[in-house]
Amino acid sequence: MDLLDAALEYAKHGFKVFPCKLDKTPLTKRGFLDATTEEATICEWWGEHPDASIGMPTSGYVVLDFDKGHGGLESMKAIEEKFGVLPKTRVHKTGGGGMHCIYSSPNGSTIRNTVEWHGYKGVDIRAEGGYIILPPSPHPSGNPY
């Protein structure tokens, strides 16, 4: 599946998307604020940038970002030992070998982006005001998401 088809598929399932450069910076003027599910806009963006990564704003979601290169997978084990197994959810592999666990934001809660959540190495939270890159986007490592 090419990146345009993948972006359209995400939009069809209600995920707003926007194009990003390989270094994860947005290709649109307002970044994640421009994200949409509108097919014509998505086709225009990926028509101009067919190799663009697929960005998704995380407002309305809580994404646990486990970064393998910074100890995130070991931290995930420690979190599960302390709090129990993470609830089942949509999970995406990242290009760096980590993972994004995507949850709906709890009703009425505003959760902010956090780096090294509660001191856990390699565990970031992407939520209100943030975004992630979705598969099958390219990753700077050469591995796809």
DSSP file with accessible surface (Angstrom, degrees, kcal/mol):
  #  RESIDUE AA STRUCTURE BP1 BP2  ACC     N-H-->O    O-->H-N    N-H-->O    O-->H-N    TCO  KAPPA ALPHA  PHI   PSI    X-CA   Y-CA   Z-CA
    1    1 A M              0   0  157      0, 0.0     2,-0.0     0, 0.0     0, 0.0   0.000 360.0 360.0 360.0 129.7    0.0    0.0    0.0
    2    2 A D     >  -     0   0   89      1,-0.1     4,-2.4     4,-0.0     5,-0.2  -0.284 360.0-101.1 -80.6 173.3    1.5    3.4   -0.9
    3    3 A L  H  > S+     0   0   22     47,-0.3     4,-2.8     1,-0.2     5,-0.2   0.880 120.3  52.3 -66.3 -38.0    1.4    6.4    1.4
    4    4 A L  H  > S+     0   0   45     46,-0.2     4,-2.7     2,-0.2     5,-0.2   0.952 111.0  47.3 -61.1 -49.2   -1.6    8.1   -0.2
    5    5 A D  H  > S+     0   0   80      1,-0.2     4,-2.2     2,-0.2    -2,-0.2   0.906 113.4  48.9 -59.3 -41.2   -3.7    4.9    0.0
    6    6 A A  H  X S+     0   0    3     -4,-2.4     4,-2.5     2,-0.2    -1,-0.2   0.929 110.6  50.0 -65.0 -43.7   -2.7    4.5    3.6
    7    7 A A  H  X S+     0   0    0     -4,-2.8     4,-2.4     1,-0.2    -2,-0.2   0.922 112.0  48.2 -61.1 -42.6   -3.5    8.1    4.5
    8    8 A L  H  X S+     0   0   38     -4,-2.7     4,-2.5     2,-0.2    -1,-0.2   0.886 109.7  53.0 -65.3 -37.2   -6.9    7.7    2.8
    9    9 A E  H  X S+     0   0   71     -4,-2.2     4,-1.2    -5,-0.2    -2,-0.2   0.920 109.2  48.4 -65.4 -43.0   -7.5    4.5    4.7
   10   10 A Y  H ><>S+     0   0   25     -4,-2.5     5,-2.3     1,-0.2     3,-0.6   0.944 112.0  49.8 -60.1 -45.9   -6.8    6.2    8.0
   11   11 A A  H ><5S+     0   0   11     -4,-2.4     3,-2.1     1,-0.2    -2,-0.2   0.899 104.5  58.0 -61.3 -39.3   -9.1    9.1    7.1
   12   12 A K  H 3<5S+     0   0  154     -4,-2.5    -1,-0.2     1,-0.3    -2,-0.2   0.823 106.1  50.7 -60.4 -28.5  -11.8    6.6    6.2
   13   13 A H  T <<5S-     0   0  114     -4,-1.2    -1,-0.3    -3,-0.6    -2,-0.2   0.249 128.4 -98.0 -94.4  11.4  -11.6    5.3    9.7
   14   14 A G  T < 5S+     0   0   47     -3,-2.1     2,-0.6     1,-0.3    -3,-0.2   0.501  79.2 135.1  91.4   5.2  -11.9    8.8   11.2
   15   15 A F      < -     0   0   25     -5,-2.3    -1,-0.3    -6,-0.2     2,-0.2  -0.783  51.2-135.2 -89.5 122.0   -8.2    9.5   11.9
   16   16 A K        -     0   0  118     -2,-0.6     2,-0.3    41,-0.2    21,-0.2  -0.538  29.7-171.1 -71.9 141.1   -7.2   13.0   10.8
   17   17 A V  B     -A   36   0A   0     19,-2.4    19,-2.2    -2,-0.2    39,-0.2  -0.892  17.3-179.7-133.4 162.0   -3.9   13.1    8.9
   18   18 A F  E     -B   55   0B   0     37,-1.6    37,-3.3    -2,-0.3     2,-0.2  -0.969  34.9 -98.4-156.0 154.1   -1.4   15.5    7.5
   19   19 A P  E     -B   54   0B   0      0, 0.0     8,-2.7     0, 0.0     9,-0.5  -0.527  37.5-174.7 -83.0 144.9    1.9   15.2    5.5
   20   20 A C  E     -BC  53  26B   0     33,-2.0    33,-2.4     6,-0.3     2,-0.1  -0.930  24.9-111.7-132.0 157.9    5.3   15.3    7.2
   21   21 A K    >   -     0   0  105      4,-3.4     3,-2.2    -2,-0.3     6,-0.1  -0.309  44.5 -95.9 -76.0 169.5    8.9   15.3    6.1
   22   22 A L  T 3  S+     0   0   89      1,-0.3    -1,-0.1     2,-0.1    30,-0.0   0.846 127.2  59.0 -57.2 -33.0   11.2   12.3    6.9
   23   23 A D  T 3  S-     0   0   99      2,-0.1    -1,-0.3   116,-0.1   116,-0.0   0.331 121.6-109.4 -82.0  10.3   12.5   14.2    9.9
   24   24 A K  S <  S+     0   0   90     -3,-2.2    -2,-0.1     1,-0.3    -1,-0.1   0.441  75.0 135.3  79.2   3.0    8.9   14.3   11.2
   25   25 A T        -     0   0   52      1,-0.1    -4,-3.4    -5,-0.1    -1,-0.3  -0.603  61.7-100.9 -81.2 144.8    8.4   18.0   10.7
   26   26 A P  B     -C   20   0B  40      0, 0.0    -6,-0.3     0, 0.0    -1,-0.1  -0.271  16.8-154.3 -65.1 148.7    5.1   19.0    9.0
   27   27 A L  S    S+     0   0   52     -8,-2.7     2,-0.3    -6,-0.1    -7,-0.2   0.441  74.6  81.5 -96.7  -5.4    4.8   19.9    5.4
   28   28 A T  S >  S-     0   0   20     -9,-0.5     3,-1.0     1,-0.1     5,-0.1  -0.690  88.9-115.7-100.5 158.0    1.7   22.1    5.9
   29   29 A K  T 3  S+     0   0  209     -2,-0.3    -1,-0.1     1,-0.3     4,-0.0   0.887 114.3  31.1 -59.8 -42.7    1.8   25.7    7.1
   30   30 A R  T >  S-     0   0  146      1,-0.3     3,-1.8     2,-0.0    -1,-0.3   0.240  96.3-150.6-104.5  13.3    0.0   25.0   10.4
   31   31 A G  G X  S+     0   0    7     -3,-1.0     3,-2.4     1,-0.3    -1,-0.3  -0.235  73.9   3.0  58.8-134.1    1.2   21.4   10.9
   32   32 A F  G >  S+     0   0   52      1,-0.3     3,-1.3     2,-0.2    -1,-0.3   0.722 123.2  71.1 -62.9 -18.3   -1.1   19.1   12.8
   33   33 A L  G <  S+     0   0  106     -3,-1.8    -1,-0.3     1,-0.3    -2,-0.2   0.735  95.3  54.9 -68.8 -19.8   -3.7   21.9   13.0
   34   34 A D  G <  S+     0   0   41     -3,-2.4    -1,-0.3    -4,-0.1    -2,-0.2   0.521  80.7 129.4 -86.0  -7.3   -4.2   21.4    9.2
   35   35 A A    <   +     0   0   13     -3,-1.3     2,-0.3    -4,-0.3   -17,-0.2  -0.118  32.9 168.1 -54.5 145.9   -5.0   17.7    9.7
   36   36 A T  B     -A   17   0A  27    -19,-2.2   -19,-2.4   -21,-0.1    -2,-0.1  -0.957  47.9-142.2-150.9 166.1   -8.1   16.4    8.0
   37   37 A T        +     0   0   65     -2,-0.3     2,-0.5   -21,-0.2   -23,-0.1   0.257  64.3 125.6-109.3   4.6  -10.1   13.4    6.9
   38   38 A E     >  -     0   0  107      1,-0.2     4,-2.2     2,-0.0     3,-0.2  -0.521  53.8-150.8 -72.6 116.8  -11.1   15.2    3.7
   39   39 A E  H  > S+     0   0  134     -2,-0.5     4,-2.9     1,-0.2     5,-0.2   0.878  91.5  53.1 -56.5 -45.2  -10.2   13.0    0.7
   40   40 A A  H  > S+     0   0   68      1,-0.2     4,-2.2     2,-0.2    -1,-0.2   0.913 111.0  46.6 -62.3 -41.3   -9.6   15.8   -1.8
   41   41 A T  H  > S+     0   0   32     -3,-0.2     4,-2.8     2,-0.2    -1,-0.2   0.919 112.6  49.8 -66.5 -42.9   -7.2   17.6    0.5
   42   42 A I  H  X S+     0   0    0     -4,-2.2     4,-2.6     1,-0.2     5,-0.3   0.933 111.1  49.5 -62.6 -43.8   -5.3   14.4    1.3
   43   43 A C  H  X S+     0   0   47     -4,-2.9     4,-1.7    -5,-0.2    -1,-0.2   0.898 111.7  49.4 -62.3 -39.3   -5.0   13.5   -2.4
   44   44 A E  H  X S+     0   0  117     -4,-2.2     4,-1.9    -5,-0.2    -2,-0.2   0.944 111.9  47.9 -64.7 -48.1   -3.7   17.0   -3.1
   45   45 A W  H  X S+     0   0   34     -4,-2.8     4,-1.8     1,-0.2    -2,-0.2   0.938 117.1  40.5 -58.8 -50.7   -1.1   16.9   -0.3
   46   46 A W  H  < S+     0   0    4     -4,-2.6    -1,-0.2     1,-0.2    -2,-0.2   0.733 109.2  61.2 -76.9 -17.1    0.2   13.4   -1.3
   47   47 A G  H  < S+     0   0   58     -4,-1.7    -1,-0.2    -5,-0.3    -2,-0.2   0.889 112.7  38.2 -67.4 -37.3    0.0   14.4   -5.0
   48   48 A E  H  < S+     0   0  116     -4,-1.9    -2,-0.2     1,-0.2    -1,-0.2   0.791 133.6  25.5 -79.3 -31.5    2.5   17.1   -4.2
   49   49 A H    ><  +     0   0   64     -4,-1.8     3,-2.2    -5,-0.2    -1,-0.2  -0.617  67.1 170.8-134.3  71.8    4.5   15.0   -1.8
   50   50 A P  T 3  S+     0   0   81      0, 0.0   -47,-0.3     0, 0.0   -46,-0.2   0.737  81.4  49.1 -62.8 -20.7    4.1   11.3   -2.7
   51   51 A D  T 3  S+     0   0  134    -48,-0.1    -5,-0.1   -49,-0.1     2,-0.0   0.276  83.1 132.7 -99.2  10.2    6.8   10.2   -0.2
   52   52 A A    <   -     0   0    5     -3,-2.2   -31,-0.2    -6,-0.1     2,-0.1  -0.316  58.4-119.5 -65.1 141.2    5.5   12.2    2.7
   53   53 A S  E     -B   20   0B   2    -33,-2.4   -33,-2.0    84,-0.1     2,-0.7  -0.399  29.8-111.4 -70.3 159.3    5.1   10.5    6.1
   54   54 A I  E     -BD  19 134B   0     80,-0.6    80,-3.1   -35,-0.2     2,-0.3  -0.851  33.0-165.0-102.0 112.1    1.7   10.4    7.6
   55   55 A G  E     -BD  18 133B   0    -37,-3.3   -37,-1.6    -2,-0.7    78,-0.2  -0.705   4.0-167.6 -93.6 148.3    1.2   12.5   10.6
   56   56 A M  E     - D   0 132B   2     76,-2.5    76,-2.1    -2,-0.3   -39,-0.2  -0.980  21.2-127.9-134.8 121.9   -1.8   12.2   13.0
   57   57 A P  E     - D   0 131B  17      0, 0.0    74,-0.3     0, 0.0   -41,-0.2  -0.400  12.2-149.4 -64.7 146.2   -2.6   14.7   15.7
   58   58 A T    >   +     0   0    0     72,-2.6     3,-2.3    69,-0.4    73,-0.2   0.341  52.6 126.8-104.0   7.8   -3.0   13.1   19.1
   59   59 A S  T 3  S+     0   0   44     71,-0.5     3,-0.1     1,-0.3    69,-0.1  -0.473  80.5  25.6 -61.4 131.4   -5.6   15.5   20.6
   60   60 A G  T 3  S+     0   0   42      1,-0.3    45,-2.4    -2,-0.2     2,-0.3   0.370 118.6  77.1  90.4  -4.4   -8.4   13.3   21.8
   61   61 A Y  E <   -E  104   0C  57     -3,-2.3     2,-0.5    43,-0.3    -1,-0.3  -0.887  67.2-143.6-129.3 163.1   -6.0   10.4   22.2
   62   62 A V  E     -E  103   0C  19     41,-2.8    41,-2.4    -2,-0.3     2,-0.6  -0.983  22.6-168.8-125.4 115.5   -3.4    9.3   24.7
   63   63 A V  E     -EF 102 126C   0     63,-2.7    63,-2.3    -2,-0.5     2,-0.7  -0.936  12.8-151.2-110.5 120.5   -0.5    7.6   22.9
   64   64 A L  E     -EF 101 125C  28     37,-2.5    37,-2.5    -2,-0.6     2,-0.7  -0.843  14.9-159.6 -87.2 119.0    2.1    5.8   24.9
   65   65 A D  E     -EF 100 124C  26     59,-3.2    59,-2.4    -2,-0.7     2,-0.8  -0.900   5.7-167.8-107.2 105.3    5.3    6.0   22.9
   66   66 A F  E     -EF  99 123C   1     33,-2.8    33,-1.9    -2,-0.7     2,-0.8  -0.865   7.9-157.5 -97.3 108.6    7.8    3.3   23.9
   67   67 A D    > > -     0   0   49     55,-3.0     5,-2.8    -2,-0.8     3,-1.4  -0.783   4.7-161.9 -92.9 108.0   11.2    4.2   22.3
   68   68 A K  G > 5S+     0   0  117     -2,-0.8     3,-1.6     1,-0.3    -1,-0.2   0.884  87.6  58.0 -56.5 -41.9   13.3    1.1   22.1
   69   69 A G  G 3 5S+     0   0   66      1,-0.3    -1,-0.3    27,-0.2    53,-0.1   0.646 110.0  43.9 -68.1 -13.8   16.6    3.0   21.7
   70   70 A H  G < 5S-     0   0  127     -3,-1.4    -1,-0.3    52,-0.1    -2,-0.2   0.091 127.5 -88.6-118.5  20.4   16.1    4.8   25.0
   71   71 A G  T <>5S+     0   0   20     -3,-1.6     4,-2.4    51,-0.1    -3,-0.2   0.609  80.9 138.5  88.7  13.0   15.0    1.9   27.1
   72   72 A G  H  >< +     0   0    0     -5,-2.8     4,-2.4     1,-0.2    -4,-0.2   0.853  69.3  51.6 -62.4 -36.7   11.2    2.1   26.4
   73   73 A L  H  > S+     0   0   44      2,-0.2     4,-1.7    -6,-0.2    -1,-0.2   0.901 111.6  47.4 -70.7 -35.9   10.6   -1.6   26.1
   74   74 A E  H  > S+     0   0  122      2,-0.2     4,-2.0     1,-0.2    -2,-0.2   0.910 112.3  50.7 -67.4 -39.9   12.3   -2.3   29.4
   75   75 A S  H  X S+     0   0   14     -4,-2.4     4,-2.8    46,-0.3    -2,-0.2   0.880 105.0  57.0 -64.5 -37.4   10.3    0.5   31.0
   76   76 A M  H  X S+     0   0   31     -4,-2.4     4,-2.6     1,-0.2    -1,-0.2   0.928 106.4  49.6 -59.4 -43.0    7.1   -0.9   29.5
   77   77 A K  H  X S+     0   0  131     -4,-1.7     4,-2.2     1,-0.2    -1,-0.2   0.922 111.5  49.0 -61.1 -42.0    7.9   -4.2   31.4
   78   78 A A  H  X S+     0   0   39     -4,-2.0     4,-2.0     2,-0.2    -2,-0.2   0.903 110.7  50.2 -65.1 -40.5    8.5   -2.3   34.6
   79   79 A I  H  X S+     0   0   11     -4,-2.8     4,-3.4     1,-0.2     5,-0.4   0.930 111.4  48.3 -62.9 -44.3    5.2   -0.3   34.2
   80   80 A E  H  X S+     0   0   52     -4,-2.6     4,-1.8     1,-0.2    -2,-0.2   0.864 109.5  52.7 -68.1 -33.2    3.2   -3.6   33.6
   81   81 A E  H  < S+     0   0  167     -4,-2.2    -1,-0.2    -5,-0.2    -2,-0.2   0.895 118.2  37.4 -65.5 -37.8    4.9   -5.2   36.6
   82   82 A K  H  < S+     0   0  148     -4,-2.0    -2,-0.2    -5,-0.2    -3,-0.2   0.899 134.9  18.7 -80.1 -42.0    3.8   -2.2   38.8
   83   83 A F  H  < S-     0   0  124     -4,-3.4    -3,-0.2     1,-0.3    -2,-0.2   0.522 109.3-104.6-111.1 -10.3    0.4   -1.4   37.3
   84   84 A G     <  -     0   0   36     -4,-1.8    -1,-0.3    -5,-0.4    -2,-0.1  -0.268  59.7 -33.8 102.4 167.4   -0.7   -4.5   35.4
   85   85 A V  S    S-     0   0  124      1,-0.1     3,-0.1    -2,-0.1    -8,-0.0  -0.305  72.0-104.3 -61.8 137.2   -0.8   -5.4   31.7
   86   86 A L        -     0   0   35      1,-0.1    -1,-0.1   -10,-0.1     3,-0.1  -0.334  43.2 -99.3 -60.0 142.7   -1.7   -2.5   29.5
   87   87 A P        -     0   0   86      0, 0.0    -1,-0.1     0, 0.0     2,-0.0  -0.307  46.5 -94.2 -61.4 148.3   -5.2   -2.6   28.2
   88   88 A K        +     0   0  211     -3,-0.1     2,-0.3    13,-0.0    13,-0.0  -0.364  65.0 139.2 -63.7 142.4   -5.6   -3.9   24.6
   89   89 A T        -     0   0   49     -3,-0.1     2,-0.3    14,-0.1    14,-0.1  -0.940  58.6 -54.3-164.3-177.7   -5.6   -1.2   22.0
   90   90 A R  E     -G  102   0C 105     12,-0.9    12,-2.8    -2,-0.3     2,-0.4  -0.592  56.2-169.8 -72.6 130.2   -4.4   -0.3   18.6
   91   91 A V  E     -G  101   0C  77     -2,-0.3     2,-0.4    10,-0.2    10,-0.2  -0.987   8.8-168.2-128.8 133.0   -0.6   -0.7   18.5
   92   92 A H  E     -G  100   0C  16      8,-2.4     8,-2.8    -2,-0.4     2,-0.3  -0.970  21.1-128.5-119.1 136.9    1.8    0.5   15.8
   93   93 A K  E     -G   99   0C 122     -2,-0.4     6,-0.3     6,-0.2     2,-0.2  -0.605  26.8-137.7 -75.9 139.8    5.5   -0.5   15.5
   94   94 A T    >   -     0   0   11      4,-1.8     3,-1.8    -2,-0.3    51,-0.1  -0.602  21.2-110.9 -95.4 163.8    7.8    2.5   15.1
   95   95 A G  T 3  S+     0   0    2      1,-0.3    48,-0.2    -2,-0.2    44,-0.1   0.750 117.5  58.3 -65.0 -22.2   10.7    2.7   12.7
   96   96 A G  T 3  S-     0   0   35      1,-0.0    -1,-0.3    44,-0.0   -27,-0.2   0.346 124.3-100.3 -89.2   6.0   13.1    2.7   15.6
   97   97 A G  S <  S+     0   0   31     -3,-1.8    -2,-0.1     1,-0.2   -30,-0.0   0.472  90.7 107.0  90.4   2.4   11.7   -0.7   16.8
   98   98 A G        -     0   0    3     -5,-0.0    -4,-1.8   -26,-0.0     2,-0.3   0.033  60.9-119.7 -90.5-154.1    9.5    0.8   19.6
   99   99 A M  E     -EG  66  93C  47    -33,-1.9   -33,-2.8    -6,-0.3     2,-0.5  -0.998   4.9-141.4-153.9 152.8    5.8    1.0   19.6
  100  100 A H  E     -EG  65  92C   9     -8,-2.8    -8,-2.4    -2,-0.3     2,-0.6  -0.982  14.7-162.3-111.5 122.0    2.9    3.4   19.8
  101  101 A C  E     -EG  64  91C   5    -37,-2.5   -37,-2.5    -2,-0.5     2,-0.6  -0.940  14.9-154.8-103.3 117.3   -0.1    2.3   22.0
  102  102 A I  E     +EG  63  90C   9    -12,-2.8   -12,-0.9    -2,-0.6     2,-0.3  -0.847  18.7 170.6-105.6 118.9   -3.1    4.4   21.0
  103  103 A Y  E     -E   62   0C  41    -41,-2.4   -41,-2.8    -2,-0.6     2,-0.2  -0.890  37.8-106.7-121.2 152.6   -5.9    5.0   23.4
  104  104 A S  E     -E   61   0C  99     -2,-0.3   -43,-0.3   -43,-0.2     3,-0.1  -0.558  45.7-105.3 -71.6 142.6   -8.9    7.3   23.4
  105  105 A S        -     0   0   25    -45,-2.4     3,-0.1    -2,-0.2    -1,-0.1  -0.464  41.9-101.0 -68.3 137.7   -8.5   10.2   25.8
  106  106 A P    >   -     0   0   68      0, 0.0     3,-2.2     0, 0.0    -1,-0.1  -0.321  51.0 -87.2 -59.6 143.2  -10.7    9.7   29.0
  107  107 A N  T 3  S+     0   0  167      1,-0.3     3,-0.1    -3,-0.1    -3,-0.0  -0.234 110.8   5.5 -54.5 131.5  -13.9   11.8   28.9
  108  108 A G  T 3  S+     0   0   87      1,-0.2     2,-0.4    -3,-0.1    -1,-0.3   0.458 101.7 124.8  76.7   0.3  -13.3   15.3   30.2
  109  109 A S    <   -     0   0   56     -3,-2.2     2,-0.6     2,-0.0    -1,-0.2  -0.748  46.7-158.9 -97.2 140.4   -9.6   14.8   30.7
  110  110 A T        -     0   0   92     -2,-0.4     2,-0.5    -3,-0.1   -51,-0.0  -0.965  16.6-174.9-113.4 110.7   -6.9   17.0   29.2
  111  111 A I        -     0   0   50     -2,-0.6    17,-2.2   -50,-0.1     2,-0.2  -0.919  10.0-149.6-110.3 131.5   -3.7   15.1   29.0
  112  112 A R  B     -i  128   0D 161     -2,-0.5    17,-0.1    15,-0.2     2,-0.1  -0.542  28.2 -87.2 -97.3 163.7   -0.6   16.9   27.9
  113  113 A N        -     0   0   58     15,-0.7     2,-0.4    -2,-0.2    13,-0.2  -0.410  48.7-171.7 -66.1 142.6    2.5   15.6   26.1
  114  114 A T  B     -H  125   0C  52     11,-2.0    11,-2.8    -2,-0.1     2,-0.4  -1.000  18.5-146.0-141.9 139.8    5.1   14.3   28.5
  115  115 A V  S    S+     0   0  104     -2,-0.4     4,-0.3     1,-0.2     9,-0.2  -0.886  86.5   1.7-105.4 137.1    8.7   13.1   28.1
  116  116 A E  S >  S-     0   0   73     -2,-0.4     3,-2.6     1,-0.1    -1,-0.2   0.959  92.3-132.9  48.7  62.2   10.0   10.2   30.3
  117  117 A W  G >  S-     0   0   60      6,-2.8     3,-2.8    -3,-0.3    -1,-0.1  -0.125  78.2 -13.6 -46.6 124.0    6.6    9.8   31.9
  118  118 A H  G 3  S-     0   0  148      1,-0.3    -1,-0.3    -3,-0.1     3,-0.1   0.769 129.1 -58.2  48.0  31.4    7.0    9.5   35.7
  119  119 A G  G <  S+     0   0   55     -3,-2.6     2,-0.6     1,-0.3    -1,-0.3   0.464  95.4 145.2  84.0   1.7   10.8    9.0   35.2
  120  120 A Y    X   -     0   0   39     -3,-2.8     3,-1.5     3,-0.1    -1,-0.3  -0.640  51.8-123.4 -76.5 118.1   10.4    5.9   33.0
  121  121 A K  T 3  S+     0   0  121     -2,-0.6   -46,-0.3     1,-0.3     3,-0.1  -0.352  89.3   9.9 -62.4 135.6   13.2    6.0   30.4
  122  122 A G  T 3  S+     0   0    4      1,-0.2   -55,-3.0   -56,-0.1     2,-0.6   0.649  97.5 118.1  72.0  16.8   12.0    5.9   26.8
  123  123 A V  E <   +F   66   0C   1     -3,-1.5    -6,-2.8   -57,-0.2     2,-0.3  -0.941  35.3 168.7-120.5 108.8    8.3    6.4   27.6
  124  124 A D  E     -F   65   0C  24    -59,-2.4   -59,-3.2    -2,-0.6     2,-0.5  -0.838  25.5-138.8-113.7 155.6    6.7    9.5   26.3
  125  125 A I  E     -FH  64 114C  10    -11,-2.8   -11,-2.0    -2,-0.3     2,-0.5  -0.960  10.7-165.5-113.6 131.6    3.1   10.5   26.1
  126  126 A R  E     +F   63   0C  56    -63,-2.3   -63,-2.7    -2,-0.5     2,-0.1  -0.983  38.1 118.3-114.3 120.5    1.7   12.2   23.0
  127  127 A A    >   +     0   0    1     -2,-0.5     3,-2.2     1,-0.3   -69,-0.4  -0.350  56.7  24.0-147.3-130.5   -1.7   13.7   23.7
  128  128 A E  B 3  S+i  112   0D  74    -17,-2.2   -15,-0.7     1,-0.3    -1,-0.3  -0.193 130.4   8.2 -53.6 123.2   -3.2   17.2   23.5
  129  129 A G  T 3  S+     0   0   35      1,-0.3    -1,-0.3   -17,-0.1     2,-0.2   0.572 113.2  95.7  83.3  11.2   -1.1   19.4   21.2
  130  130 A G    <   -     0   0    6     -3,-2.2   -72,-2.6   -98,-0.1   -71,-0.5  -0.594  50.7-158.7-121.6-176.4    1.0   16.6   19.9
  131  131 A Y  E     -D   57   0B  61    -74,-0.3     2,-0.3    -2,-0.2    -4,-0.1  -0.980   3.4-151.6-158.1 162.4    1.2   14.2   16.9
  132  132 A I  E     -D   56   0B   6    -76,-2.1   -76,-2.5    -2,-0.3     2,-0.4  -0.856  24.6-112.0-128.7 168.3    2.7   10.9   15.9
  133  133 A I  E     -D   55   0B   5     -2,-0.3   -78,-0.2   -78,-0.2   -80,-0.0  -0.875  33.9-145.2-103.7 136.6    3.8    9.4   12.6
  134  134 A L  E >   -D   54   0B   0    -80,-3.1     3,-1.8    -2,-0.4   -80,-0.6  -0.701  27.7 -64.9-104.0 153.0    1.7    6.4   11.2
  135  135 A P  T 3  S+     0   0   24      0, 0.0    -1,-0.1     0, 0.0   -41,-0.0  -0.384 110.0  31.1 -64.7 150.3    2.7    3.3    9.3
  136  136 A P  T 3  S+     0   0   53      0, 0.0  -133,-0.1     0, 0.0  -130,-0.0  -0.737  88.7 124.8 -96.9  37.9    3.8    2.7    6.6
  137  137 A S    <   -     0   0    0     -3,-1.8     8,-2.7     7,-0.1   -84,-0.1  -0.168  66.3-104.9 -57.3 149.8    5.7    6.0    6.7
  138  138 A P  B     -J  144   0E  48      0, 0.0    -1,-0.1     0, 0.0   -43,-0.1  -0.370  31.6-148.1 -71.6 155.0    9.4    6.0    6.2
  139  139 A H    >   -     0   0   31      4,-0.6     3,-2.7   -44,-0.1  -116,-0.1  -0.933  25.1-115.1-122.6 147.8   11.7    6.4    9.2
  140  140 A P  T 3  S+     0   0   77      0, 0.0  -117,-0.1     0, 0.0    -1,-0.1   0.786 114.9  64.3 -54.9 -23.7   15.1    8.1    9.3
  141  141 A S  T 3  S-     0   0   62      2,-0.2   -45,-0.0     1,-0.1     0, 0.0   0.647 118.1-111.4 -71.4 -15.5   16.6    4.8   10.2
  142  142 A G  S <  S+     0   0   66     -3,-2.7    -1,-0.1     1,-0.4   -47,-0.0   0.205  86.5 112.6  98.9 -14.9   15.5    3.4    6.8
  143  143 A N        -     0   0   89    -48,-0.2    -4,-0.6    -5,-0.1    -1,-0.4  -0.702  67.7-122.6 -87.6 143.8   13.0    1.1    8.5
  144  144 A P  B      J  138   0E  67      0, 0.0    -7,-0.1     0, 0.0    -1,-0.1  -0.418 360.0 360.0 -79.5 160.0    9.3    1.8    7.9
  145  145 A Y              0   0   21     -8,-2.7   -51,-0.3   -11,-0.2   -11,-0.1  -0.479 360.0 360.0 -70.8 360.0    6.8    2.5   10.7
